[in-house]
Amino acid sequence: MVEVLSGFAVPTKDIAEVVGITQATLFKHYRDQLRRGGALVQAKLVANLLRIASGSDGTALKAITFALQCRFGWSQYVPRPDGERDRPPGKKETQQREAETAHTESDWGRLLN
Protein backbone atom coordinates (compact mmCIF):
# COMPACT_ATOMS: atom_id res chain seq x y z
CA MET A 1 0.00 0.00 0.00
CA VAL A 2 2.80 2.45 0.92
CA GLU A 3 4.65 1.68 -2.32
CA VAL A 4 1.55 2.21 -4.47
CA LEU A 5 0.55 5.45 -2.75
CA SER A 6 4.10 6.73 -2.99
CA GLY A 7 4.14 5.88 -6.70
CA PHE A 8 1.06 8.02 -7.22
CA ALA A 9 2.80 10.96 -5.48
CA VAL A 10 0.50 10.93 -2.46
CA PRO A 11 2.14 13.12 0.24
CA THR A 12 3.84 11.15 3.01
CA LYS A 13 1.64 12.84 5.60
CA ASP A 14 -1.42 11.34 3.90
CA ILE A 15 0.22 7.93 3.45
CA ALA A 16 1.01 7.84 7.16
CA GLU A 17 -2.60 8.72 7.93
CA VAL A 18 -3.93 5.95 5.67
CA VAL A 19 -1.61 3.39 7.24
CA GLY A 20 -2.39 4.69 10.73
CA ILE A 21 1.10 5.71 11.85
CA THR A 22 3.08 8.92 12.23
CA GLN A 23 5.24 10.34 9.47
CA ALA A 24 8.37 9.60 11.50
CA THR A 25 7.35 5.94 11.84
CA LEU A 26 6.53 5.82 8.14
CA PHE A 27 10.04 7.04 7.25
CA LYS A 28 11.63 4.72 9.78
CA HIS A 29 9.92 1.49 8.65
CA TYR A 30 8.87 2.15 5.04
CA ARG A 31 11.76 4.15 3.57
CA ASP A 32 12.47 1.56 0.86
CA GLN A 33 8.81 1.32 -0.17
CA LEU A 34 8.56 5.11 -0.39
CA ARG A 35 11.61 5.24 -2.65
CA ARG A 36 10.66 2.21 -4.74
CA GLY A 37 7.08 3.39 -5.37
CA GLY A 38 8.18 6.44 -7.30
CA ALA A 39 10.83 4.51 -9.21
CA LEU A 40 8.35 1.81 -10.30
CA VAL A 41 5.84 4.33 -11.62
CA GLN A 42 8.62 6.18 -13.43
CA ALA A 43 9.82 2.93 -15.01
CA LYS A 44 6.29 2.06 -16.17
CA LEU A 45 5.81 5.53 -17.65
CA VAL A 46 9.12 5.34 -19.50
CA ALA A 47 8.27 1.87 -20.84
CA ASN A 48 4.92 3.16 -22.08
CA LEU A 49 6.54 6.23 -23.63
CA LEU A 50 9.04 4.04 -25.48
CA ARG A 51 6.22 1.77 -26.67
CA ILE A 52 4.36 4.77 -28.05
CA ALA A 53 7.55 6.21 -29.58
CA SER A 54 8.15 2.98 -31.53
CA GLY A 55 5.07 3.69 -33.65
CA SER A 56 5.01 5.61 -36.92
CA ASP A 57 2.24 8.16 -36.44
CA GLY A 58 2.09 11.72 -35.13
CA THR A 59 1.74 10.54 -31.54
CA ALA A 60 4.97 8.57 -31.90
CA LEU A 61 6.75 11.67 -33.16
CA LYS A 62 5.54 13.65 -30.15
CA ALA A 63 6.67 10.86 -27.81
CA ILE A 64 10.10 10.71 -29.44
CA THR A 65 10.48 14.49 -29.23
CA PHE A 66 9.44 14.48 -25.59
CA ALA A 67 11.88 11.68 -24.75
CA LEU A 68 14.75 13.44 -26.54
CA GLN A 69 14.02 16.69 -24.74
CA CYS A 70 13.74 15.11 -21.29
CA ARG A 71 16.45 12.48 -21.43
CA PHE A 72 19.05 14.04 -23.70
CA GLY A 73 18.42 17.78 -23.32
CA TRP A 74 17.56 18.08 -27.01
CA SER A 75 15.89 21.29 -28.13
CA GLN A 76 14.62 22.38 -31.49
CA TYR A 77 15.60 25.96 -30.63
CA VAL A 78 19.30 25.39 -30.00
CA PRO A 79 21.44 25.92 -33.11
CA ARG A 80 23.03 22.81 -34.45
CA PRO A 81 26.82 22.58 -34.11
CA ASP A 82 27.32 21.97 -37.83
CA GLY A 83 25.59 25.26 -38.70
CA GLU A 84 22.58 23.65 -40.37
CA ARG A 85 19.39 25.63 -40.36
CA ASP A 86 15.90 24.34 -39.61
CA ARG A 87 14.14 27.30 -41.18
CA PRO A 88 14.40 28.88 -44.62
CA PRO A 89 16.67 31.92 -44.89
CA GLY A 90 15.09 35.28 -44.16
CA LYS A 91 14.62 38.19 -46.53
CA LYS A 92 17.94 39.86 -45.69
CA GLU A 93 19.84 36.59 -45.91
CA THR A 94 18.31 35.85 -49.31
CA GLN A 95 19.18 39.33 -50.62
CA GLN A 96 22.75 39.01 -49.33
CA ARG A 97 23.19 35.63 -51.01
CA GLU A 98 21.75 36.96 -54.27
CA ALA A 99 24.07 39.99 -54.14
CA GLU A 100 27.11 37.77 -53.58
CA THR A 101 26.25 35.40 -56.44
CA ALA A 102 24.59 37.78 -58.92
CA HIS A 103 27.66 37.89 -61.17
CA THR A 104 27.64 34.13 -61.72
CA GLU A 105 24.46 34.25 -63.79
CA SER A 106 25.43 37.13 -66.08
CA ASP A 107 28.15 38.29 -68.45
CA TRP A 108 29.65 40.24 -65.56
CA GLY A 109 30.82 36.99 -64.03
CA ARG A 110 33.25 36.50 -66.92
CA LEU A 111 34.64 40.01 -66.40
CA LEU A 112 34.98 39.69 -62.61
CA ASN A 113 36.78 36.34 -62.63
Biotite code that builds the C-alpha atoms (Angstrom):
import biotite.structure as struc

atoms = struc.array([
    struc.Atom([0.000, 0.000, 0.000], chain_id="A", res_id=1, res_name="MET", atom_name="CA", element="C"),
    struc.Atom([2.805, 2.451, 0.917], chain_id="A", res_id=2, res_name="VAL", atom_name="CA", element="C"),
    struc.Atom([4.648, 1.683, -2.320], chain_id="A", res_id=3, res_name="GLU", atom_name="CA", element="C"),
    struc.Atom([1.550, 2.206, -4.470], chain_id="A", res_id=4, res_name="VAL", atom_name="CA", element="C"),
    struc.Atom([0.551, 5.447, -2.754], chain_id="A", res_id=5, res_name="LEU", atom_name="CA", element="C"),
    struc.Atom([4.103, 6.735, -2.992], chain_id="A", res_id=6, res_name="SER", atom_name="CA", element="C"),
    struc.Atom([4.138, 5.875, -6.695], chain_id="A", res_id=7, res_name="GLY", atom_name="CA", element="C"),
    struc.Atom([1.060, 8.024, -7.221], chain_id="A", res_id=8, res_name="PHE", atom_name="CA", element="C"),
    struc.Atom([2.802, 10.956, -5.480], chain_id="A", res_id=9, res_name="ALA", atom_name="CA", element="C"),
    struc.Atom([0.504, 10.934, -2.456], chain_id="A", res_id=10, res_name="VAL", atom_name="CA", element="C"),
    struc.Atom([2.135, 13.118, 0.237], chain_id="A", res_id=11, res_name="PRO", atom_name="CA", element="C"),
    struc.Atom([3.843, 11.151, 3.010], chain_id="A", res_id=12, res_name="THR", atom_name="CA", element="C"),
    struc.Atom([1.644, 12.845, 5.601], chain_id="A", res_id=13, res_name="LYS", atom_name="CA", element="C"),
    struc.Atom([-1.422, 11.343, 3.900], chain_id="A", res_id=14, res_name="ASP", atom_name="CA", element="C"),
    struc.Atom([0.217, 7.934, 3.447], chain_id="A", res_id=15, res_name="ILE", atom_name="CA", element="C"),
    struc.Atom([1.009, 7.845, 7.159], chain_id="A", res_id=16, res_name="ALA", atom_name="CA", element="C"),
    struc.Atom([-2.601, 8.721, 7.934], chain_id="A", res_id=17, res_name="GLU", atom_name="CA", element="C"),
    struc.Atom([-3.934, 5.949, 5.670], chain_id="A", res_id=18, res_name="VAL", atom_name="CA", element="C"),
    struc.Atom([-1.607, 3.386, 7.239], chain_id="A", res_id=19, res_name="VAL", atom_name="CA", element="C"),
    struc.Atom([-2.387, 4.692, 10.735], chain_id="A", res_id=20, res_name="GLY", atom_name="CA", element="C"),
    struc.Atom([1.103, 5.709, 11.851], chain_id="A", res_id=21, res_name="ILE", atom_name="CA", element="C"),
    struc.Atom([3.077, 8.924, 12.226], chain_id="A", res_id=22, res_name="THR", atom_name="CA", element="C"),
    struc.Atom([5.245, 10.341, 9.471], chain_id="A", res_id=23, res_name="GLN", atom_name="CA", element="C"),
    struc.Atom([8.366, 9.598, 11.501], chain_id="A", res_id=24, res_name="ALA", atom_name="CA", element="C"),
    struc.Atom([7.345, 5.945, 11.844], chain_id="A", res_id=25, res_name="THR", atom_name="CA", element="C"),
    struc.Atom([6.527, 5.816, 8.135], chain_id="A", res_id=26, res_name="LEU", atom_name="CA", element="C"),
    struc.Atom([10.036, 7.044, 7.255], chain_id="A", res_id=27, res_name="PHE", atom_name="CA", element="C"),
    struc.Atom([11.631, 4.716, 9.779], chain_id="A", res_id=28, res_name="LYS", atom_name="CA", element="C"),
    struc.Atom([9.922, 1.491, 8.650], chain_id="A", res_id=29, res_name="HIS", atom_name="CA", element="C"),
    struc.Atom([8.865, 2.146, 5.038], chain_id="A", res_id=30, res_name="TYR", atom_name="CA", element="C"),
    struc.Atom([11.761, 4.152, 3.570], chain_id="A", res_id=31, res_name="ARG", atom_name="CA", element="C"),
    struc.Atom([12.473, 1.563, 0.865], chain_id="A", res_id=32, res_name="ASP", atom_name="CA", element="C"),
    struc.Atom([8.814, 1.323, -0.168], chain_id="A", res_id=33, res_name="GLN", atom_name="CA", element="C"),
    struc.Atom([8.558, 5.110, -0.387], chain_id="A", res_id=34, res_name="LEU", atom_name="CA", element="C"),
    struc.Atom([11.605, 5.242, -2.646], chain_id="A", res_id=35, res_name="ARG", atom_name="CA", element="C"),
    struc.Atom([10.656, 2.209, -4.742], chain_id="A", res_id=36, res_name="ARG", atom_name="CA", element="C"),
    struc.Atom([7.080, 3.388, -5.366], chain_id="A", res_id=37, res_name="GLY", atom_name="CA", element="C"),
    struc.Atom([8.176, 6.440, -7.298], chain_id="A", res_id=38, res_name="GLY", atom_name="CA", element="C"),
    struc.Atom([10.832, 4.507, -9.205], chain_id="A", res_id=39, res_name="ALA", atom_name="CA", element="C"),
    struc.Atom([8.348, 1.813, -10.297], chain_id="A", res_id=40, res_name="LEU", atom_name="CA", element="C"),
    struc.Atom([5.843, 4.328, -11.620], chain_id="A", res_id=41, res_name="VAL", atom_name="CA", element="C"),
    struc.Atom([8.615, 6.184, -13.427], chain_id="A", res_id=42, res_name="GLN", atom_name="CA", element="C"),
    struc.Atom([9.817, 2.928, -15.009], chain_id="A", res_id=43, res_name="ALA", atom_name="CA", element="C"),
    struc.Atom([6.291, 2.063, -16.169], chain_id="A", res_id=44, res_name="LYS", atom_name="CA", element="C"),
    struc.Atom([5.814, 5.534, -17.650], chain_id="A", res_id=45, res_name="LEU", atom_name="CA", element="C"),
    struc.Atom([9.123, 5.336, -19.503], chain_id="A", res_id=46, res_name="VAL", atom_name="CA", element="C"),
    struc.Atom([8.270, 1.870, -20.844], chain_id="A", res_id=47, res_name="ALA", atom_name="CA", element="C"),
    struc.Atom([4.917, 3.162, -22.077], chain_id="A", res_id=48, res_name="ASN", atom_name="CA", element="C"),
    struc.Atom([6.538, 6.229, -23.631], chain_id="A", res_id=49, res_name="LEU", atom_name="CA", element="C"),
    struc.Atom([9.043, 4.037, -25.485], chain_id="A", res_id=50, res_name="LEU", atom_name="CA", element="C"),
    struc.Atom([6.221, 1.766, -26.669], chain_id="A", res_id=51, res_name="ARG", atom_name="CA", element="C"),
    struc.Atom([4.359, 4.775, -28.054], chain_id="A", res_id=52, res_name="ILE", atom_name="CA", element="C"),
    struc.Atom([7.555, 6.208, -29.585], chain_id="A", res_id=53, res_name="ALA", atom_name="CA", element="C"),
    struc.Atom([8.151, 2.979, -31.526], chain_id="A", res_id=54, res_name="SER", atom_name="CA", element="C"),
    struc.Atom([5.065, 3.687, -33.646], chain_id="A", res_id=55, res_name="GLY", atom_name="CA", element="C"),
    struc.Atom([5.014, 5.607, -36.915], chain_id="A", res_id=56, res_name="SER", atom_name="CA", element="C"),
    struc.Atom([2.242, 8.161, -36.444], chain_id="A", res_id=57, res_name="ASP", atom_name="CA", element="C"),
    struc.Atom([2.089, 11.721, -35.129], chain_id="A", res_id=58, res_name="GLY", atom_name="CA", element="C"),
    struc.Atom([1.742, 10.535, -31.543], chain_id="A", res_id=59, res_name="THR", atom_name="CA", element="C"),
    struc.Atom([4.975, 8.572, -31.900], chain_id="A", res_id=60, res_name="ALA", atom_name="CA", element="C"),
    struc.Atom([6.754, 11.674, -33.163], chain_id="A", res_id=61, res_name="LEU", atom_name="CA", element="C"),
    struc.Atom([5.541, 13.651, -30.152], chain_id="A", res_id=62, res_name="LYS", atom_name="CA", element="C"),
    struc.Atom([6.671, 10.865, -27.808], chain_id="A", res_id=63, res_name="ALA", atom_name="CA", element="C"),
    struc.Atom([10.104, 10.714, -29.441], chain_id="A", res_id=64, res_name="ILE", atom_name="CA", element="C"),
    struc.Atom([10.481, 14.494, -29.233], chain_id="A", res_id=65, res_name="THR", atom_name="CA", element="C"),
    struc.Atom([9.440, 14.482, -25.587], chain_id="A", res_id=66, res_name="PHE", atom_name="CA", element="C"),
    struc.Atom([11.875, 11.682, -24.754], chain_id="A", res_id=67, res_name="ALA", atom_name="CA", element="C"),
    struc.Atom([14.751, 13.439, -26.540], chain_id="A", res_id=68, res_name="LEU", atom_name="CA", element="C"),
    struc.Atom([14.021, 16.692, -24.740], chain_id="A", res_id=69, res_name="GLN", atom_name="CA", element="C"),
    struc.Atom([13.737, 15.115, -21.288], chain_id="A", res_id=70, res_name="CYS", atom_name="CA", element="C"),
    struc.Atom([16.449, 12.482, -21.435], chain_id="A", res_id=71, res_name="ARG", atom_name="CA", element="C"),
    struc.Atom([19.052, 14.037, -23.697], chain_id="A", res_id=72, res_name="PHE", atom_name="CA", element="C"),
    struc.Atom([18.420, 17.776, -23.324], chain_id="A", res_id=73, res_name="GLY", atom_name="CA", element="C"),
    struc.Atom([17.555, 18.078, -27.005], chain_id="A", res_id=74, res_name="TRP", atom_name="CA", element="C"),
    struc.Atom([15.886, 21.292, -28.135], chain_id="A", res_id=75, res_name="SER", atom_name="CA", element="C"),
    struc.Atom([14.616, 22.382, -31.495], chain_id="A", res_id=76, res_name="GLN", atom_name="CA", element="C"),
    struc.Atom([15.597, 25.959, -30.632], chain_id="A", res_id=77, res_name="TYR", atom_name="CA", element="C"),
    struc.Atom([19.301, 25.390, -29.996], chain_id="A", res_id=78, res_name="VAL", atom_name="CA", element="C"),
    struc.Atom([21.439, 25.924, -33.115], chain_id="A", res_id=79, res_name="PRO", atom_name="CA", element="C"),
    struc.Atom([23.034, 22.809, -34.451], chain_id="A", res_id=80, res_name="ARG", atom_name="CA", element="C"),
    struc.Atom([26.824, 22.584, -34.113], chain_id="A", res_id=81, res_name="PRO", atom_name="CA", element="C"),
    struc.Atom([27.315, 21.972, -37.834], chain_id="A", res_id=82, res_name="ASP", atom_name="CA", element="C"),
    struc.Atom([25.595, 25.258, -38.702], chain_id="A", res_id=83, res_name="GLY", atom_name="CA", element="C"),
    struc.Atom([22.580, 23.649, -40.366], chain_id="A", res_id=84, res_name="GLU", atom_name="CA", element="C"),
    struc.Atom([19.395, 25.629, -40.357], chain_id="A", res_id=85, res_name="ARG", atom_name="CA", element="C"),
    struc.Atom([15.904, 24.342, -39.607], chain_id="A", res_id=86, res_name="ASP", atom_name="CA", element="C"),
    struc.Atom([14.143, 27.299, -41.181], chain_id="A", res_id=87, res_name="ARG", atom_name="CA", element="C"),
    struc.Atom([14.400, 28.885, -44.619], chain_id="A", res_id=88, res_name="PRO", atom_name="CA", element="C"),
    struc.Atom([16.667, 31.922, -44.892], chain_id="A", res_id=89, res_name="PRO", atom_name="CA", element="C"),
    struc.Atom([15.091, 35.277, -44.160], chain_id="A", res_id=90, res_name="GLY", atom_name="CA", element="C"),
    struc.Atom([14.617, 38.186, -46.532], chain_id="A", res_id=91, res_name="LYS", atom_name="CA", element="C"),
    struc.Atom([17.940, 39.859, -45.689], chain_id="A", res_id=92, res_name="LYS", atom_name="CA", element="C"),
    struc.Atom([19.843, 36.586, -45.906], chain_id="A", res_id=93, res_name="GLU", atom_name="CA", element="C"),
    struc.Atom([18.310, 35.852, -49.313], chain_id="A", res_id=94, res_name="THR", atom_name="CA", element="C"),
    struc.Atom([19.177, 39.330, -50.619], chain_id="A", res_id=95, res_name="GLN", atom_name="CA", element="C"),
    struc.Atom([22.749, 39.012, -49.329], chain_id="A", res_id=96, res_name="GLN", atom_name="CA", element="C"),
    struc.Atom([23.194, 35.633, -51.008], chain_id="A", res_id=97, res_name="ARG", atom_name="CA", element="C"),
    struc.Atom([21.751, 36.963, -54.268], chain_id="A", res_id=98, res_name="GLU", atom_name="CA", element="C"),
    struc.Atom([24.067, 39.986, -54.136], chain_id="A", res_id=99, res_name="ALA", atom_name="CA", element="C"),
    struc.Atom([27.110, 37.775, -53.578], chain_id="A", res_id=100, res_name="GLU", atom_name="CA", element="C"),
    struc.Atom([26.251, 35.404, -56.440], chain_id="A", res_id=101, res_name="THR", atom_name="CA", element="C"),
    struc.Atom([24.593, 37.784, -58.924], chain_id="A", res_id=102, res_name="ALA", atom_name="CA", element="C"),
    struc.Atom([27.661, 37.891, -61.173], chain_id="A", res_id=103, res_name="HIS", atom_name="CA", element="C"),
    struc.Atom([27.637, 34.131, -61.720], chain_id="A", res_id=104, res_name="THR", atom_name="CA", element="C"),
    struc.Atom([24.455, 34.252, -63.789], chain_id="A", res_id=105, res_name="GLU", atom_name="CA", element="C"),
    struc.Atom([25.432, 37.128, -66.084], chain_id="A", res_id=106, res_name="SER", atom_name="CA", element="C"),
    struc.Atom([28.154, 38.291, -68.454], chain_id="A", res_id=107, res_name="ASP", atom_name="CA", element="C"),
    struc.Atom([29.650, 40.238, -65.556], chain_id="A", res_id=108, res_name="TRP", atom_name="CA", element="C"),
    struc.Atom([30.820, 36.994, -64.028], chain_id="A", res_id=109, res_name="GLY", atom_name="CA", element="C"),
    struc.Atom([33.252, 36.505, -66.919], chain_id="A", res_id=110, res_name="ARG", atom_name="CA", element="C"),
    struc.Atom([34.641, 40.007, -66.399], chain_id="A", res_id=111, res_name="LEU", atom_name="CA", element="C"),
    struc.Atom([34.982, 39.692, -62.613], chain_id="A", res_id=112, res_name="LEU", atom_name="CA", element="C"),
    struc.Atom([36.781, 36.345, -62.627], chain_id="A", res_id=113, res_name="ASN", atom_name="CA", element="C"),
])
